[in-house]
Amino acid sequence: MSWAGVLWPTFALLPRLAAGAEPQPGLHRWARRLLPALGVDLHVEGHLRTDLPLWVANHVSWVDPVVLMSLRPMGTISKGEVAGYPLIGRLAQRSGIHFVEREDPTSRAAALAAFMASLRKDRPMLLFPEGTTTRGERLAAFYEGGLRLAFHLGLPSQPLRLSSPAPHYPWTGDETLVPHIRTLFAHRTPVTVTAEDPLHPSDFQDAEAWIAAFKTALAPRSSDVR
């Protein structure tokens, strides 16, 4: 593991994005190359439904989107500060990722509109309804707009639960990116993606019941927390 292992797939992708090459497949290839460079050992449990338009996951680390985008090409909503990350931010801006300032209602509305437009164009999407990371022992409060939108569009969605026994995998609070990457370099990091049963809006009486089902599916299990 080295900085070259992280930078090479990023630099290799930038010319394709600048030329307008398909951004989501490009991000998928980038993520597949980046994970081993970071020392992440990925294990998938359950049956991933790559035919479904929306994956919904809990959020533990900045690495989570890389983990999930390595499994299929898709877009997502990301917090606005990601656009300013060295190299990664430039890549994200060119990739068609929708950015949002969570505390700004106007920004949230714009991000949801772009998210809806992507889904209506049959682009697979990834949603982190917590909107922030935790250390994996609990779920943070949900930003429910994306899930309500999926419910009203009638989109079947799959909950994916991310967990790791590695205490250095979570990235929360005031931690900065570069020191966290250095820590990843120093360790092998097992990460498990548990694919739960898909949830279909037609099986729920209303959006509240639908959202509650996602909270149950994504809640950490005792075996997830170390």
Beta strands, then each sheet from edge to edge (+ up, - down):
strand 1: 40-45
strand 2: 54-57
strand 3: 75-79
strand 4: 98-100
strand 5: 125-127
strand 6: 157-163
strand 7: 189-195
sheet 1: 1+ 7+ 6- 2- 5- 3- 4-
end
